[in-house]
Amino acid sequence: MTNFNDRERAEEAKYAMDEETAFKVAARRNRLVGEWAAGLMELTPEETDAYKKAVVQADFEEAGDEDVIRKVLGDLTQAGCDVDEAQVRAKLAEMAIEARRQFMSES
C-alpha cells in the first residue's frame, strides 16, 4: 500500500509543479506582450513597466486569454496603432514560446 500512496503523492506533486510552471510561463508571456504593445504605443520606460504589470493583472479577470487580448487590443486601438486582433493573437502565441524558452533556460 505504501508504494501506491507514494506514487499518488508523486503524481499530486507533479501536477502542482506543472500548474505552477504554467502560471509562471503565462505571466512571463503577458509581460512580454505588454512590453511589445508598450513599444508600439511609444511609452516611456516607467509607463512600460506599469503597462506590463497591468497586462499581467488583466489575465486574472477571466479564464483564458481573451481578457489579455481584449486589454492589449483596446489599448493599442485607443493609442492609434494599426494592429488587429489576429496580430495580437499571433504575438501572444509567439511570446508564449519565448516565455517557455526563457523559463526553461533559467531552470
BELHU-V923699 format. One record per helix or strand. SS is the DSSP state (~ for helix, > for strand). FROM is the first residue (numbers start at 0). TO is the last residue. Records with the same first field share a line. If there is no record, write none. Layout:
SS->FROM-TO  FROM-TO
This chain:
~->1-39  44-57  65-77  84-105
